[in-house]
C-alpha cells in the first residue's frame, strides 16, 4: 500500500490533518487502533464537560433558596430531596456517541479519508507496519507521516495500586451509577473537575494530592478560592499528602494517606478509586528507533514546524509532551496542514501564548505569567497586578456569584499584559479578550477605552484596566 500522506492517530490533531488533506483532494490514510475521536471525545473533554453540566444543574437546584425560590414536592422541601443521578452517566455516553458520529470511519469516508483500524509501528522512516485485530499485517509506504498518537494516563508507583480495579478518566465514565463514595488521586485539572462533579451528583468525594494546593501550577488566589469552594461543598481534602498503600477487599478501596508536614496517617475507605495523577505521551509500540526518530520520556522532539529530525515525519499534539491540551493539538495540526498544502509558505508553530482552563465551578482560566513568575522575571518594582473581585460586580451580585475574580499582571509602566487569571462561571470565554490583547500587544489601558455592554462579567476586565490609570498613572501624577 502506498500513500503520500499517512496519519497515525485519530484524535483531535490527527483528525484536523486528515480531514483537511481529504478536503484538499489529497490521498490520505488515517490509522487508529482505538476509538476514533481520540481522548478528548471518548475519555476527556466531552464526557467530563457533559458530567459537569449535569452536576451544575443538581447544584443549582439545591441553591434555589438563594434565589428566592421556595417550593415543595409532596411533603418534602428542596433541602431534603433525594436525587437519582444515575441517568447522568448514561447522558455522558449518549453525548459521546452523538459527537463521535461526526468522527467515525463512516463519516470520514464521506469526506474522502481512508481509515484503517490497526496498530501502527515503524519498520523504517518511510514504511509503517499496521496489524489489524485479526493479526493481519500490512506494510504501508508513505512520503509524509504525521504522528498524532496523543497521551495516556500516568499511573504512579504506589504500593498495592496495581492489584486493585482502579479507574482512570478512560474508564470512570463507563460506571452504571454514581458511586456512594469516591477517592481521587491528583488535584490537577482532571481530579479537580471530577471531584466537584461527582460530589454534586451524590458521591462522598475525597481528593488527595502531594502538592500543598489544588491546581499546583495555577495562581495562588485561584487555588485558595477553589479550596474554599470544595470544602464548602463537602469534599474532603488531603493536600501535601502522600499515599503509602492501597488495598482492595470486600468491594471497597482502602487508601493509607500520610501528611508530609506532621506525618499524620489516615485511612480512607471508598467504593471507587480514580487515579488522576497526570498524563504522559503515548509512544507505546511505535518503534520510533527503527525510524531513527529522536524522542525522550517526555515526548517526541520536534522543531518549530513540528518536524522530527526526519523532516518528512511530523509529530503533533500530546505525543510531543506537555501541555496536554486539545487546543494545542488542534493549533499544531492546523499549522502542519498549512505546511503540507503550501510547503513554500510553511507555517511556524508558536505555543508561547497557551491558554488553559479548568472547568470547575467557578472555572479557572489563565494565560501567561502569574504574579510570582512575573516578579521573578522582571522584579517587584516593574510589575503591577490589578485585582477585581466578582462580589463588587453588578452582574455577579444579581446572579449571587460570590466566588470569583479577575487578576491581570502587567509591566508596571508600559501597561503590557504579562498574564491573567480569571475565576468565574464563564472564565474560559472571558479569557479570549486577554488572549487577543497579549497576541496583538494591546496595553491594559487601551481596554479602559472600550465600551462594554452592561451588566456583564467582562466589565471586571475594564475595572482592572481602570485600576492601571488610578493606581499607576494618576497616582504618579498626584
N, C-alpha and C positions, 0 to 999 in steps of 0.2 A: 504494500500500500504506500502510495506517495502523496504527500500533501505539501503545499507551500507553507501553510500555517497549521501548527498543532498547539492547542491549548490544553494544559493539564490542570484540571480543577474547575468545577462548575459552580463556584461561589460567586460573590459579588464581583471580584476582579475578573475572573475568567469569563463570566457571562458578558460583561461590558465589552471585552475584546472580541469574543467570538461572535456576538450579535452584531457588533459594529462592522467587523470584516464581512460577515454574510450580507449585510445591507449594502455594502460597497461591492457586492457581487464577487467576493473573493472565496476561493475554495478553502474551507477551514474545518478541521476535525477537533471536537471538544471531547476530552476523555474524563470521565468521572467514575470513581469507584464506589461512592456512597450515594447520598441523596442529592439530586440536582437542586440548586439554590444555596447550597453550602451552609455554613454555620449560622449566618445571620437569619436566613429564612427558617431553618429547621430547628436550631437549638439556641439561638441568641436573641437578636433584636426583636424579631417578630413575636415569638412566644412570650418573651419576658414583658414586652410592652403591652401585649394583649392581657396578660395576667394582671399587670399593674393597673390597667384601665378598669378591670373588674374590681380590684381591691379599692380603688378610689371611690367607686360608687358605693361599695359597702361602708367605707369610712364616712362618706358624706351623709349617708342615711343616719348613721349614729350621731352626726353633728346637727341633726335637724333643729334641735332646741336652740342652738347658737344663732339660728337664722329666724327665730320667732315662730317656728313651726312645732306645734304640739298636737299630736294625733294618737289615736288608739286603734289597735287592731284586735277586735274582740275585747277581751278583758286585759290585754297586755299593752303596756306602753312601749314606746320605741326602745327604751333603756333595757328592757327585759326580753327582747325578741331573740329567738334562736334562728340563725341564718343557715340555710342549706346552700353551701357554696360549691358543691360537687360539680355542678354544671359549668363552673368557670373553667375547669381544666378541659372539659370537652370543647368549650368555646375556643380555647387556645389551639387545640388540634384542628378544629374546623377552619380557623383563620389561617393556619399554616397551609392546609390543603388548598384553600382558596387562592392564596398568593402563589403557591408553587405551581398552579395550573398555567401560569404565565412563564414558567421557567423549566418545565419538564421536557422530556425528549420530544413529545408530540408538538408542543408549542414551538420548540426550537427548530424542528424540521420544517414547519410552515415558513419560518423566516429564511431558511436556507442553511442552517447549521447542521452538519453531520455529527451525530453523537455516538459515543462508544462507552458502554458500561464495562469498565475493566480497571485492573491495577496497572499503573504505568510506571516504568522504570527505564533508566538509560542503559543502552548497550554501548553506544558511542555518543559523541556530541551531536550526531545527526540521525541516529537510529534509536527509536523507542520501542521497547518490548511491552506489549499490552496482553494481560492474561485475564480472560473473562471468567465468569462464575463457573463455567463448565471446565475450566482448566485449559481451554484452547489458547494457544499463543499466537500473537500476530506481531510481525516486525513492521514498523512504520517509519518510513524515511520522511524527514521534514527539513525544509530550508530554514524556517523560522520557528522557534519553540518558545512558548510563553508558559512559565511555571507559576501557577496560582493555587497552590495546594492548601493555603490557609494555615490555621493553627489548631491545636488540640489542648485539652485541659492539662495543667501541670499537677501531678499527684505527688505531694510531699512524702518523704520517707519517714512516716510516723509509725511507731511500733504498733503492730496489730491491724493497721488500716487495710492492708492487702487481703486480710482474711475476713473482711466484712462486705456486705452488699450495699456499699455506699452509693450515693448518686452524684452525678456532676450535672452541669447545665445540659448535657446531651441526653440525660435520662429522666431528669426531675419532672419534665412536662408530660411524661408518659404515665404518671400516677393517676389512678382512677378516682381518688378522693384526696381532699386536703388532709394531711396528717394532723393528729391531735397535738403532736409536739415535733419540733424540727431543730436540730443543731446545725449551724452553718459555720464552716471553717473559712475565714477570709472576709475582711470588711472592706474589700475593694468595691468596684462598681457592681459586679455581678452579685456578690454577697450582700451588699447594702440594699440593692433594689429588691432582691428576692426575700430578704429578711422582712422588710416592711410589707411587701405584698402578701406573703403567707401569714404574717401576724394579723393583718387586717381581715384576712379570709378565714380566720379561726384557729390557726396554729399557735402554740406557745413556742415562740422562737428564742433560741439562744445563739448569739453571734460572738465568735471568738476570733481574735487576731493577735499576732505577735507585736504589731505596731502599737504605739501608745494612743493613736487616734484613728477614727474612722476616715476612710479615703486619705491615706497617709500622704499622697503626693499633692493633695489639694490645699487651698488656702486654709489657714488655721481657724479662721472665723466660721467658714462653712462647715468644717469638721465639728466644731463645738456646737453649732446650731443643729446639725443633724443628730448629734449625740443626745441633745436635749429632747428633740422630737422623738427619737427612738425610745428613750426611757419613758417619756410621757405616754407613748402608745403601748408600753408594756413589754418591749423587747429586753431580754436580759443580756447585758454586755459584759464580756470578759476581754478587755483590751490589755495590751502589754503582757499578754499571757501566752504560754506555750502548751501544746497538747503533748502529754507524756505517754499516753497509751489509749488505745481504743479497743473495745471488746463488743461483740455482738452475741447475745444469747437471749433465749426466750422472747424472740421477736422484738428486741429492744437494744439500742446502742448505749454503751456506757463509755463516756469520754472523761478522762482524767486531765484536769487543767491545772497548770501551775502558774501563779503570778510571778513575774520576773523581779518585782520590787521587794516583796516581802515573803516570797516562797510559799505563799498560801496555796494549799492544794484543795481543789474542789472536784466533786464527782457529779457529772451531768448525765442524765438519762433522757432518751428521746426515742420516738417511734422511727424517725428517719434522720439520716445524716447527709448533708450536702457539702461536697468539697468544692470550694470556690476560691482556690489559692493562686489564681493566675493562669496564664496560658503560655504555651511555647510553640515555636514554628513547627509545622508539620512537614518534616523531611523524611519521614519513615519510609523505607523501602524504595526510595527514588534512585538509589545507587549513583549519587552525584559524582562519586570518584571515577566512575567509568567514563564520564564525560569531561573529567578534569575541571569541574566547576568548583570554584572557591566558596567555602562556607565554614561556619563555626556553629557552636551550640546555640548561638543567638539567632542564626538565620543565614540565608544566602547573601553573599556580598554582591552589591550592585553599584554602578556608577550613577551619575546624575540623570541618565536617560533610562535607568532601570535595567541596564545591560549587565550581564555577568561578565566574568573575564573572557568568556566565549561570546563575542559580540553578536552572534546570531541567536543567542539564548537570553531571554528576558526573565526576570523574576519580579512579581508584583504582589502587593497585599501583605498578609500576615506572615508569609513564608520568608520574608526578609527580616523579620523581627519586629520589636516594639516600635511605635504603639500599635496595638491590635484594634484598629477602628475600621468599620465598614467604609466610612467616608474617606479614609486614607487609601484603602484598596481601590475604591472607585476613581479617586483622583489620579492615582498612578496608572490605572487601566486606561483612562481617557487620554492621558499623555502618551502612553505607549501606542495606543490605537492611532493617534495622530502621526506618530513617528513611522509606524508601519505603512500607513497610507500615503504619507507625504515625506518620504525619507530625506529629501534635500532640505526640508524645513523641520528636522527632528526637534522635538519639544523637550526641554529640560523639566525635571520634576523638582518642585520646591515643597518641602514638608515643614518649613520653618514656622508658618502660622497654622498650627494644628489645633482646632477647637476640640473640646471634649465636654461631654455632658453625661452626668449620672442621673438617671430618670427616677430618682426617689421623689417623694412629695414632702417638701418642695424639691424641685430639680436643682442640681448644682452644675452650672455651666461656666467654663473658664477658657482662657486663651492667654498665651504669652507668659510673662513673668509674674509671679505673685510678689507681695510686698517684700518678703525676706530675701527672695532671689534678686530683686531689683536693687535693694540696698547693698547687697553683697557685691553686685556688679558695678554700681555707679556711686556708692557711698550715700549715707543718710541725708547729707545736705543737698544732694542733687535729685532726690526722689520725693515726690508729693503724692499722697494717697487720698482719694476722695470717697467717702463712705456715706451712703444714703440708706437708712433703714426703711423697710416697707411699711412699718407701722406709722410712718409720717406721710404716707402716700394716700391720697383720697380714694383711689380705686381699691387699694388693698383694704382700707378701712371699711368701705362699702361691702366688700366680699369677706370680711372677717379673717383676712390673711395676716397673721401677726408674725409669721416666721419668714424672714427673707431680707435681702439687702442687695444693693449694687455697690461694688467696690472697684474703682478704677485706679490703676497705678500709672503714674506719669513721670516723665522727666520734668523736674520742678519748674524750670523757667521757659523751656521751649514749648511745653504742653504736649510733647509727643507721648502717645499712649503706648506704654510698655507691656501692659497686660490688664486683665479684668477678671473678676469673679462675680457671677450673678447667682443669687439663690432666690428662686421664685417658682411658682407653679408652671410658668411658661418661659423659664430661663433660657432654654435652648433656642427659642425663637428670638428672644430679646438680644442674645449674643451676636446675632448677624450684623447688627449696626456697628458693633465694636470691631468685628472681623473686617468689614469693609473699610472702616476708618484706619485701622492699622495697615491694611493692604495698600491703601491709597495715600498713606501718610497724612491723614486728616487730623489736625490737632484737636485736643479736647475742647478748647474754647470755641472752635467752629461749630460744635454740636449745640452750644448755647444759643446760636443764632437760628436754629431750626424751629419751625412751628410744629409742635407735637399735638396730636389730637387729644382732647381732654374728655373724660379721665381715662388714662391708660397706664399700664405698668411701666411702659418705656419712658414715661415722664421722670422716672427715677434717674435715668441716664442724663437727662437735661439738668436735673437738680445737681448731679455730680459735676457737670460742666459749669454750672453757675458757681460752684464752690471754687473752681480754678480762679475765677475773677475776684470773688470776695476774699478768699484766703491767701491768694498768691499775688495777683496784680494789685488790687485795691489796698491790700494790707501793706505792701511795699510803699505805695504812694503815700499812705497815711503816715 
